[in-house]
Amino acid sequence: MPELEVTDNDIDEFLEGYNQRLSEPSIALDFDDDRRAIIKSWDDVQACPGSGKTTIVAAKLLIIEKKLRSADLGVCVLTHTNVARNEILARIESHPSGFRLTQYPNFIGTIQEFINRYLASPYLRSTEMNPVRIDDDACASLMGSRISSGTRFFLANKRYASISDLKIHHETGKVQVPGFENESTKPSYKNLMDVFFERIDRGYFFFSEMYYFARRCIQENAEVVSSLRKRFSYVLVDEMQDTQKFQDDLINELFLCDEVMLQRLGDPDQAIFDNMGGESPNETFNCNTSLVPLNSTHRFPVDIAAKISGLSVTGIGELQSFREASDETPHTIFLYTDTTKVNVLERFCELLDFLDINNHASSAKAVGGTEGQGGFISEYWPSYDRTKSVKTPRPQLLIEAVSREWWAMETDAALQYALLMQCVLDLLRRGGVTENVGDYTRHYSATRLGSHLRTTGGYEEFKGLFTSWIMDGTPSQELWEAQCDKLLSLLGIDGEDRRVKEYLVYSESNDDDNVIAQAGTSNIYRSASGREIEVGTIHSVKGETHDATLVLETKNRQYDLEKLSGRLAFTESGNISGIQKEKFARQLYVAASRPRRLLCMAAHQDRIQPEVRTQLEQHGWRIQLV
């Protein structure tokens, strides 16, 4: 094992230096015994929401960096997302040692970045393959523009076949050819293989493919593993609960050994994201019953902690809080009827007004588990638009999404693809194009639009337009008009509609002022009093903190709040069993642990029985009929 010990004296010295630089003594940092133990040890940790996990990781990094004696010995921090990486960097950048942690020999980044940089990309270059672009959407767009019309027709008639499936399997190394289980002499098979090799020759790779090349690198170059272990003798993995099994296996192969100090931190109770390629979640962390629990929070007060402890799938133990309830906050469950469901958001806003909670859309949010039709978010607010994202800038003209310099492919093609797709969905709304689902209609999502275009045979031509925009940039006016005609034809939109024509106007302007800074204004609910709240999914708010949160009952075969009412009322104890119930519990746990001050929920009156209402009230919930 590497000889590096973190002591209480090291922690005290760090805290003294850190707090001396603060302008306001009231925000001085301190660590209790539980947090000191995590900094000093290398045990795996289950950290509850608001536990200060990122602060602990940052402090540990800064202490270790000071104690490292070799210029070639560094620390490695692996995160699941760019958001988690940036949060860690934000914590360390103001510290004198923070800059050194971002330089050689240290690494702070996502697992994907690590795999690409140290294993997959070097291996590809050693085989004379040059990785130019590692991006799922760019790969799909490139191949989609190259397949023949016959192949396009072939894929359109295969229910589960997509050009995005034409890739190297990350474990077997075999080329997956959509629509074919085995090699074939059919023209479509030959065309798909030709397109695949053209992509590889041009240096375009899917994210998951890089894991195969990483494994090849390890298998064929034993010294690579040895050198990584010597360089990164101290490894921290953050947000470990979202790591997939094949990622976990690779991390263990690299760093689970006597030569490396490895610590993983996360919260299996918050493992709500689906996995890449249908892969299984990790087992060494999410199924580990010996994780060191950190079940005290700085985020929400004791009254909220007491109400959501029962939602823990892992049974981490009763949540503790450093914050006393500042007042008798009426944490409320709104019970609606079929006709009053649309009034829930308004009643929530009235409560926010009464409590004088900050009137800013990001301060109070209403979230649900699913966002479609028929018992979902849109039934609470019919104007809810599932295609909008408050985090994505939205141009006023479609061509601005194509021409803007900061969307150039060389910087981030994935972001440009997402922006273009949202613009197309905007165009559909302008043109009044919807899809029929049973007895009702709904606006297209990106996924549903893709399915529709595959059915009509226009999917690959559609992807070809995207490829041209991403790779070639701003077209001439003549070409733009031809491309718009093609797009309107593929989507079945009337090109003479005034709102459509306005959106497709040709412009060479690259004026940033034309971009709406926050595109999600359509998903900002405004009450009669003028209060604003943001409405979205539970997945969209993971990692966030709000002043107030409203959790909306939604349905996925079963109703989530009805299924978990016994856990909220604490009339049901023991392990949460059943795949669907566990999924609901994790989602509600994430949603209900966001607010600093007020927690509310909404459910149908018929699904919360009178005796359950009484039990909820006894546990501190306020019941309000809507």
C-alpha positions in Angstrom: 0.0 0.0 0.0 1.2 3.6 -0.6 2.6 5.1 2.5 0.4 8.2 3.0 -1.5 8.8 6.2 -4.0 11.6 6.8 -4.3 12.6 10.4 -6.5 14.9 12.5 -3.6 17.3 12.6 -3.6 17.4 8.8 -7.3 18.1 8.8 -6.9 20.8 11.5 -4.1 22.5 9.5 -6.2 22.4 6.3 -9.2 23.9 8.1 -7.2 26.6 9.7 -5.7 27.7 6.4 -9.0 27.5 4.6 -11.0 29.5 7.2 -8.3 32.2 7.4 -9.0 33.1 3.8 -12.7 33.5 4.4 -14.1 37.1 4.6 -17.0 36.0 6.7 -16.2 33.9 9.8 -19.8 32.7 10.1 -19.3 30.4 7.1 -16.2 28.8 8.5 -15.8 25.1 7.5 -15.6 22.3 10.1 -15.7 18.5 10.0 -17.4 16.3 12.6 -16.0 12.9 13.6 -17.9 11.1 10.8 -16.5 13.3 8.1 -13.0 13.3 9.6 -13.1 9.5 9.5 -14.0 9.5 5.8 -11.1 11.9 5.0 -8.7 9.8 7.0 -9.8 6.4 5.7 -10.2 4.7 2.3 -13.5 2.9 3.1 -16.3 3.1 0.5 -19.0 5.6 1.6 -22.8 6.0 1.2 -23.4 9.7 1.5 -27.0 10.9 1.9 -28.3 14.0 0.0 -26.8 17.2 1.3 -24.1 15.5 3.4 -21.3 17.6 1.9 -19.7 14.8 0.0 -18.1 17.0 -2.6 -16.6 19.3 0.1 -15.2 16.2 1.8 -13.7 15.0 -1.5 -12.2 18.4 -2.2 -10.6 18.7 1.3 -9.2 15.2 1.0 -7.6 16.0 -2.4 -6.0 19.2 -1.1 -4.6 17.4 2.0 -3.2 14.6 -0.1 -1.7 16.9 -2.7 0.3 18.7 0.1 1.6 15.4 1.4 2.7 13.9 -1.9 6.5 13.9 -2.2 7.0 12.7 -5.7 6.6 14.9 -8.8 5.4 11.8 -10.7 2.9 10.6 -8.2 -0.6 12.0 -8.5 -4.2 11.5 -7.5 -7.0 10.4 -9.8 -10.6 11.5 -9.4 -13.2 9.8 -11.5 -16.7 11.1 -11.8 -19.8 9.9 -13.7 -20.8 13.3 -15.2 -19.2 16.6 -16.2 -21.4 18.2 -13.6 -19.9 16.2 -10.8 -16.4 16.9 -12.1 -17.1 20.6 -12.3 -18.4 20.7 -8.8 -15.2 19.3 -7.5 -13.1 21.7 -9.5 -15.1 24.6 -8.2 -14.3 23.6 -4.6 -10.6 23.4 -5.2 -9.9 26.2 -7.6 -9.8 29.0 -5.0 -7.2 27.1 -2.8 -3.5 27.7 -3.4 -3.0 24.0 -4.1 -6.0 23.7 -6.3 -4.3 24.6 -9.5 -1.6 21.9 -9.0 -4.4 19.3 -8.7 -5.5 20.1 -12.3 -2.0 19.6 -13.7 0.3 16.6 -14.3 0.5 14.1 -12.7 -3.0 14.5 -11.4 -6.3 13.8 -13.2 -9.8 15.0 -12.3 -12.5 14.1 -14.9 -15.2 11.6 -16.0 -14.6 7.9 -16.3 -15.2 8.3 -20.1 -12.4 11.0 -20.3 -10.0 8.8 -18.4 -10.7 5.7 -20.6 -10.3 7.8 -23.8 -7.1 9.5 -22.7 -5.1 6.8 -21.1 -6.2 3.6 -22.7 -8.5 3.7 -25.7 -7.0 6.6 -27.7 -3.4 5.5 -27.3 -4.3 2.0 -28.3 -6.1 3.2 -31.4 -3.1 5.3 -32.4 -0.8 2.3 -31.9 -2.9 0.5 -34.5 -2.8 3.4 -36.9 -6.4 4.4 -36.2 -6.8 8.0 -35.3 -9.7 8.9 -33.0 -10.9 12.2 -34.4 -14.4 12.3 -32.9 -15.8 10.3 -30.0 -19.5 11.1 -30.0 -22.6 8.9 -30.4 -24.7 11.5 -32.3 -21.9 12.5 -34.7 -21.3 8.8 -35.5 -25.0 8.1 -36.2 -25.3 11.2 -38.3 -22.2 10.4 -40.4 -23.3 6.8 -41.1 -27.0 7.8 -41.6 -25.9 10.2 -44.4 -23.9 7.4 -46.1 -26.3 4.4 -46.3 -28.1 3.7 -49.5 -31.9 4.2 -50.1 -32.3 0.4 -50.1 -30.6 0.0 -46.7 -32.6 2.9 -45.4 -35.8 1.1 -46.4 -34.5 -2.1 -44.9 -33.8 -0.5 -41.5 -37.2 1.3 -41.6 -38.9 -2.1 -41.8 -36.9 -3.6 -38.9 -38.7 -2.7 -35.7 -35.7 -2.6 -33.5 -33.0 -1.7 -36.0 -31.2 1.7 -36.0 -28.1 3.0 -37.6 -27.0 3.9 -34.0 -26.6 0.1 -33.4 -23.9 -0.2 -36.0 -21.0 -0.4 -33.7 -18.4 -2.5 -32.0 -19.7 -4.2 -28.9 -17.8 -2.9 -25.9 -17.2 -6.4 -24.4 -17.1 -8.9 -27.3 -15.4 -6.7 -29.9 -17.8 -8.0 -32.6 -19.4 -5.6 -35.0 -23.2 -5.3 -34.3 -25.0 -4.9 -37.6 -28.6 -3.8 -37.2 -31.2 -6.1 -38.7 -28.7 -9.0 -39.0 -27.7 -11.7 -36.4 -25.1 -13.2 -38.7 -23.0 -12.4 -41.7 -25.0 -12.0 -44.9 -24.6 -11.7 -48.6 -27.5 -9.2 -48.8 -26.7 -5.8 -50.3 -27.9 -4.0 -47.1 -25.4 -6.0 -45.0 -22.6 -5.1 -47.4 -23.7 -1.4 -47.4 -23.8 -1.3 -43.6 -20.4 -2.8 -43.3 -18.9 -0.4 -45.9 -20.4 2.5 -43.9 -19.1 1.1 -40.7 -15.5 0.9 -42.0 -15.8 4.4 -43.5 -16.7 5.7 -40.1 -13.8 4.0 -38.5 -11.4 5.2 -41.2 -12.5 8.7 -40.6 -11.8 8.3 -36.8 -15.4 8.5 -35.6 -16.2 6.3 -32.5 -19.1 5.7 -30.2 -18.5 6.2 -26.5 -19.1 2.6 -25.6 -16.7 1.4 -28.3 -13.8 3.0 -26.4 -14.3 0.5 -23.6 -13.5 -2.3 -25.9 -10.3 -0.7 -27.1 -9.4 0.1 -23.5 -9.7 -3.6 -22.7 -7.5 -4.4 -25.7 -5.0 -2.0 -24.4 -4.9 -3.6 -21.0 -4.7 -7.2 -22.4 -1.9 -6.4 -24.9 0.1 -4.0 -22.8 0.6 -5.2 -19.2 3.0 -2.3 -18.5 0.1 0.2 -19.1 -1.7 -1.0 -16.0 1.5 -1.0 -14.0 2.4 2.6 -15.1 -1.2 3.9 -14.3 -1.0 2.3 -10.8 2.4 3.9 -10.2 1.2 7.3 -11.3 -2.2 7.2 -9.7 -1.7 5.5 -6.3 -4.6 7.4 -4.8 -8.0 7.1 -6.6 -11.4 8.5 -5.7 -14.6 7.7 -7.6 -17.5 10.1 -7.1 -21.2 9.4 -7.8 -20.4 5.8 -7.8 -24.0 4.7 -7.8 -24.5 5.7 -11.4 -21.5 3.6 -12.7 -22.4 0.6 -14.8 -21.1 -2.9 -14.3 -18.7 -2.9 -17.2 -17.3 0.5 -16.0 -17.0 -0.8 -12.5 -15.3 -4.0 -13.7 -12.7 -1.9 -15.6 -12.0 0.4 -12.6 -11.5 -2.6 -10.4 -9.2 -4.2 -12.9 -7.1 -1.1 -12.9 -7.1 0.0 -9.3 -8.5 -2.6 -7.0 -5.1 -3.8 -5.8 -2.6 -3.5 -3.0 -0.6 -0.8 -4.9 -3.5 1.7 -5.0 -5.7 3.4 -2.4 -9.2 3.3 -3.8 -12.2 5.0 -2.3 -15.7 5.1 -3.8 -18.4 7.6 -2.7 -22.0 7.8 -3.7 -25.6 6.9 -2.7 -27.2 3.8 -4.0 -30.6 5.3 -2.9 -30.1 7.9 -5.7 -29.3 5.5 -8.5 -32.1 6.6 -10.8 -30.5 6.8 -14.2 -30.8 4.1 -16.9 -27.7 2.4 -18.1 -25.9 2.7 -21.4 -26.8 0.0 -23.8 -29.1 -1.7 -21.4 -26.2 -2.8 -19.2 -26.5 -3.8 -15.6 -25.7 -1.3 -12.8 -22.6 -1.9 -10.8 -22.6 -4.5 -8.0 -19.5 -3.9 -6.0 -20.9 -0.6 -4.7 -24.7 -0.5 -5.1 -25.1 -4.0 -3.6 -22.5 -3.5 -0.9 -24.1 -3.7 2.5 -20.9 -2.6 4.3 -20.6 0.9 3.0 -19.8 3.5 5.6 -23.0 5.5 6.1 -22.9 9.3 6.2 -26.6 9.9 7.0 -26.4 13.5 8.4 -27.3 16.4 6.1 -26.8 20.1 6.0 -29.4 20.7 3.3 -32.8 20.1 4.8 -34.1 20.5 8.4 -35.0 17.7 10.8 -38.7 17.7 9.9 -38.0 16.9 6.3 -35.4 14.3 7.2 -37.9 12.6 9.4 -40.4 12.4 6.5 -38.2 10.9 3.8 -36.1 8.4 5.8 -38.6 5.6 5.0 -37.9 6.0 1.2 -34.4 4.6 1.6 -34.1 1.4 -0.4 -30.8 0.5 1.3 -32.0 1.2 4.8 -29.1 3.6 5.4 -30.7 4.5 8.7 -32.7 7.4 10.0 -31.6 10.6 8.3 -30.1 13.2 10.7 -29.9 16.9 10.1 -27.7 19.7 11.4 -30.6 22.1 10.9 -33.6 22.5 13.2 -36.9 23.4 11.7 -36.9 27.2 11.7 -40.7 27.4 12.0 -43.7 25.2 11.8 -43.5 24.8 8.1 -46.6 23.1 6.7 -45.2 20.3 4.7 -48.2 19.5 2.7 -49.8 16.6 0.7 -52.3 18.1 -1.8 -55.1 15.6 -2.5 -56.9 16.3 -5.8 -59.8 14.9 -7.8 -60.0 14.3 -11.6 -61.4 17.8 -12.1 -59.1 19.7 -9.6 -55.8 18.2 -10.7 -55.1 21.3 -12.8 -55.3 23.4 -9.6 -52.5 21.7 -7.8 -49.7 24.0 -9.0 -51.8 27.1 -8.1 -52.4 25.8 -4.6 -48.6 25.2 -4.2 -47.9 28.8 -5.3 -50.4 30.1 -2.8 -48.5 28.3 -0.1 -45.2 29.7 -1.3 -46.7 33.2 -1.2 -48.0 32.6 2.4 -44.5 31.5 3.5 -42.9 34.3 1.6 -40.5 32.0 -0.2 -38.2 33.7 -2.7 -40.1 34.3 -6.0 -37.6 32.9 -8.5 -38.3 30.0 -10.8 -35.3 28.1 -9.6 -36.2 28.5 -5.9 -39.3 26.4 -6.2 -39.8 23.4 -8.5 -42.6 20.9 -9.2 -41.3 17.6 -10.5 -42.7 14.2 -11.5 -41.3 10.8 -12.4 -42.6 10.8 -16.0 -43.5 13.5 -18.4 -45.9 12.1 -21.0 -49.7 12.0 -21.2 -52.3 10.2 -19.2 -51.6 10.7 -15.5 -48.3 12.4 -16.0 -46.9 16.0 -15.6 -48.9 17.5 -18.4 -52.2 16.6 -16.7 -51.3 19.0 -13.9 -50.4 21.7 -16.4 -51.6 21.2 -20.0 -49.1 23.8 -21.3 -46.2 21.7 -20.1 -43.8 21.0 -23.0 -41.7 18.0 -22.5 -39.4 19.0 -25.4 -38.1 22.1 -23.7 -35.1 22.2 -21.4 -34.3 25.2 -19.3 -30.6 24.4 -19.6 -30.5 24.6 -23.4 -30.1 27.9 -25.2 -32.6 28.3 -28.0 -32.1 30.5 -31.1 -35.0 32.5 -32.6 -34.2 31.1 -36.1 -33.4 27.6 -37.1 -30.4 28.7 -39.1 -28.8 30.3 -36.0 -28.5 26.8 -34.6 -26.5 25.9 -37.7 -24.4 29.0 -38.1 -23.4 30.1 -34.6 -19.6 29.7 -34.2 -19.7 28.5 -30.7 -21.7 25.4 -31.8 -18.9 24.4 -34.2 -18.4 20.6 -34.5 -14.8 20.9 -33.3 -15.9 22.1 -29.9 -19.1 20.1 -29.1 -21.0 18.4 -31.8 -23.2 16.6 -29.3 -24.5 19.9 -28.0 -25.2 21.1 -31.5 -27.1 18.0 -32.3 -29.2 18.4 -29.2 -29.9 22.0 -30.0 -30.9 21.2 -33.6 -33.2 18.5 -32.5 -35.0 20.8 -30.1 -35.3 23.4 -32.9 -36.9 20.8 -35.1 -39.4 20.0 -32.3 -40.1 23.7 -32.1 -40.8 23.7 -35.8 -43.3 20.9 -35.5 -45.1 22.8 -32.8 -45.2 25.9 -35.0 -46.6 23.8 -37.8 -49.2 22.2 -35.6 -47.9 18.7 -36.3 -48.8 16.2 -33.5 -49.0 12.5 -33.2 -52.2 10.5 -32.4 -52.1 8.3 -29.3 -55.4 6.5 -28.8 -58.1 9.2 -28.2 -55.7 12.1 -27.8 -52.8 13.9 -29.5 -49.5 15.0 -28.2 -46.4 16.9 -29.3 -43.5 14.8 -30.6 -40.5 14.0 -28.5 -37.1 13.4 -30.1 -37.5 9.6 -29.6 -41.1 9.5 -31.0 -40.1 11.7 -33.9 -37.3 9.2 -34.7 -39.7 6.3 -34.6 -42.1 8.2 -36.9 -39.5 8.9 -39.4 -38.3 5.3 -39.5 -41.8 4.2 -40.2 -42.2 6.7 -43.0 -38.8 6.0 -44.4 -37.4 9.5 -44.0 -35.2 8.9 -41.0 -31.8 8.7 -42.8 -32.5 11.7 -45.0 -33.4 13.6 -41.8 -30.1 12.5 -40.2 -28.3 13.5 -43.4 -29.5 17.1 -43.0 -28.2 17.1 -39.5 -24.8 15.8 -40.7 -24.6 18.5 -43.3 -25.4 21.2 -40.8 -23.0 19.9 -38.2 -20.1 19.2 -40.5 -20.4 21.9 -43.1 -21.8 24.8 -41.1 -23.7 27.7 -42.6 -25.0 26.8 -46.1 -25.6 29.2 -49.0 -29.1 30.8 -49.2 -30.0 28.6 -52.2 -28.9 25.4 -50.4 -30.6 26.5 -47.2 -33.9 26.9 -49.0 -33.6 23.5 -50.6 -32.7 21.9 -47.2 -35.8 23.6 -45.6 -38.0 22.2 -48.4 -36.7 18.8 -47.8 -37.1 19.1 -44.0 -40.7 20.3 -44.4 -41.5 17.4 -46.7 -40.0 14.9 -44.3 -42.0 16.3 -41.4 -45.3 16.9 -43.2 -45.3 20.6 -42.4 -47.1 23.3 -44.4 -44.3 25.6 -45.6 -46.8 28.4 -46.2 -47.7 28.7 -42.5 -46.6 32.2 -41.3 -45.0 31.0 -38.1 -43.1 28.3 -40.0 -41.9 30.7 -42.7 -40.7 33.1 -40.0 -38.7 30.4 -38.3 -37.0 29.3 -41.5 -35.9 32.7 -42.7 -32.3 32.8 -44.0 -29.9 34.9 -42.1 -26.1 35.2 -42.0 -26.2 37.0 -38.7 -24.3 35.5 -35.8 -25.5 37.9 -33.2 -25.6 36.3 -29.7 -28.3 38.7 -28.7 -30.7 36.6 -30.9 -30.4 33.7 -28.6 -32.8 33.3 -25.8 -30.7 32.7 -22.7 -33.2 30.4 -21.0 -35.2 28.4 -23.4 -37.4 26.8 -20.9 -39.7 29.7 -20.2 -42.6 27.6 -21.5 -42.0 25.3 -18.6 -42.2 28.1 -16.1 -45.6 28.1 -14.5 -46.9 31.5 -13.5 -49.5 31.8 -10.8 -52.3 34.3 -10.6 -50.2 36.3 -8.1 -47.3 36.4 -10.5 -45.2 33.8 -8.8 -43.0 31.5 -11.0 -42.1 27.9 -10.5 -40.2 25.6 -12.7 -41.8 22.3 -13.8 -39.8 19.3 -14.9 -38.8 15.7 -14.2 -37.1 14.2 -11.2 -34.2 13.2 -13.3 -33.6 16.9 -14.3 -33.2 18.1 -10.7 -30.9 15.4 -9.4 -28.0 17.2 -7.6 -30.0 20.4 -7.2 -31.1 22.2 -4.1 -34.3 24.3 -3.9 -36.1 26.3 -1.3 -39.3 24.4 -2.0 -40.2 21.2 -3.9 -43.5 19.8 -5.0 -43.4 16.1 -5.9 -46.2 15.2 -8.4 -47.8 11.8 -8.4 -47.1 10.1 -11.7 -47.8 6.7 -13.2 -45.6 4.0 -14.6 -48.0 1.0 -14.6 -48.6 1.9 -11.0 -48.9 5.2 -9.2 -45.8 6.1 -7.3 -47.2 7.9 -4.3 -50.0 5.4 -3.8 -47.4 2.6 -3.9 -45.2 4.3 -1.2 -47.9 6.0 1.0 -47.1 3.4 3.7 -43.4 4.4 3.6 -44.3 8.1 3.9 -46.7 7.4 6.8 -44.1 5.0 8.4 -46.8 2.3 8.7 -44.7 0.1 6.5 -41.1 -0.8 7.5 -38.4 -3.2 6.6 -36.8 -3.6 3.2 -38.5 -2.2 0.1 -39.0 -5.1 -2.2 -40.1 -5.3 -5.9 -38.3 -3.7 -8.9 -41.1 -1.2 -9.6 -41.4 -0.2 -5.9 -37.6 0.2 -5.6 -37.6 2.4 -8.7 -40.4 4.6 -7.3 -38.7 4.9 -3.9 -35.3 6.0 -5.4 -37.1 8.6 -7.6 -39.1 10.0 -4.7 -36.1 10.0 -2.4 -34.2 12.1 -4.9 -37.1 14.5 -5.4 -38.0 14.8 -1.8 -34.4 15.5 -0.7 -34.0 18.7 -2.8 -35.7 21.3 -0.7 -34.1 23.4 2.1 -37.4 24.6 3.6 -40.7 23.2 2.2 -41.6 19.7 0.9 -45.0 19.1 -0.7 -46.5 16.2 -2.6 -49.6 15.7 -4.7 -51.8 12.6 -5.1 -55.3 11.7 -6.0 -57.9 11.6 -3.2 -59.0 8.1 -4.2 -55.5 6.7 -3.9 -54.8 7.9 -0.4 -57.3 6.2 1.9 -58.8 8.0 5.0 -56.9 5.9 7.5 -53.6 6.6 5.6 -54.4 10.3 5.7 -54.7 10.1 9.4 -51.4 8.3 9.7 -49.7 10.8 7.5 -51.0 13.7 9.6 -49.7 11.9 12.7 -46.3 11.8 11.1 -46.4 15.6 10.6 -47.9 16.0 7.2 -50.6 18.6 6.5 -53.3 17.3 4.3 -55.0 19.8 2.0 -57.9 19.0 -0.3 -57.7 20.7 -3.7 
